[in-house]
Amino acid sequence: MTRQGAAYISFGVSKRRYEELLNRCNQLLQPDTQEEQDEQAQVRLALINAFLLLLIGWTLFAGKNSRSINLLWLLALQDMDKLDSWSWGGMGLAFLYEQLSLTSDSFVASYGGYTTLLVVIFVFLLFYLLDRKCIVVCIIIVLI
């Protein structure tokens, strides 16, 4: 599926592919031949890529509809050795900031992104930068 010049895959298709790879990997737990060992190595790598694609595209960098995953993330997963050198926190904050800025348009009703990160930042600001008594007041307001 293509939208605004970018390629997307639906969450359901991606999840089904992950489950297929997981089932095949479980079948190859005890490889008997060299071909099965080679297939096991390939399936494990594909399984890891499928899981990371789900994690990145559906959780950390989810759009506001959370029904599709941008296939741009497949490019990031091509070289697994470089993943630890990426600034994941900076990318997450930039994506969240972009999603929040989109909500300033009057026709946008919701936003995407990893909202748990937004909550953590909000609690951090309340706890460390403001008076700690504000947390109690905010929790009471949220619960009401």
LINCORGI-V444868 format. One record per pair of residues at least 6 apart in sequence whose ideal C-beta (glycine too) atoms are under 7 Angstrom apart, sorted by the first residue. I is the first residue (numbers start at 1). J is the second residue. D is the distance in whole Angstrom. If there is no record, write none. Layout:
BEGIN
i:I j:J d:D
i:I j:J d:D
END
This chain:
BEGIN
i:1 j:8 d:5
i:1 j:10 d:7
i:1 j:68 d:7
i:6 j:70 d:6
i:6 j:72 d:6
i:7 j:71 d:4
i:8 j:68 d:4
i:8 j:69 d:6
i:8 j:70 d:6
i:8 j:71 d:6
i:9 j:68 d:6
i:9 j:69 d:5
i:9 j:71 d:6
i:10 j:67 d:6
i:10 j:68 d:5
i:11 j:58 d:6
i:11 j:66 d:7
i:11 j:67 d:6
i:11 j:68 d:7
i:11 j:69 d:6
i:14 j:50 d:7
i:14 j:53 d:6
i:14 j:54 d:6
i:14 j:69 d:6
i:15 j:54 d:7
i:17 j:50 d:6
i:18 j:50 d:4
i:18 j:51 d:6
i:18 j:54 d:6
i:21 j:43 d:6
i:21 j:46 d:5
i:21 j:47 d:4
i:21 j:50 d:5
i:22 j:47 d:6
i:24 j:43 d:5
i:25 j:43 d:5
i:25 j:44 d:6
i:25 j:47 d:5
i:28 j:36 d:6
i:28 j:39 d:6
i:28 j:40 d:4
i:28 j:43 d:6
i:31 j:37 d:4
i:31 j:40 d:5
i:49 j:77 d:5
i:52 j:77 d:6
i:53 j:69 d:6
i:53 j:73 d:6
i:53 j:74 d:7
i:53 j:77 d:6
i:56 j:73 d:5
i:57 j:69 d:3
i:57 j:70 d:6
i:57 j:73 d:5
i:58 j:66 d:7
i:58 j:69 d:6
i:59 j:114 d:7
i:60 j:92 d:6
i:60 j:114 d:5
i:61 j:95 d:5
i:62 j:112 d:5
i:62 j:113 d:7
i:63 j:112 d:4
i:64 j:99 d:7
i:64 j:110 d:5
i:64 j:111 d:6
i:64 j:112 d:4
i:92 j:114 d:6
i:92 j:117 d:6
i:95 j:113 d:6
i:96 j:113 d:4
i:96 j:114 d:6
i:96 j:117 d:6
i:96 j:118 d:6
i:99 j:111 d:4
i:99 j:112 d:5
i:99 j:113 d:4
i:100 j:111 d:6
i:102 j:108 d:5
i:102 j:111 d:6
i:103 j:111 d:5
i:126 j:134 d:5
i:126 j:135 d:5
i:126 j:138 d:6
i:127 j:135 d:6
END
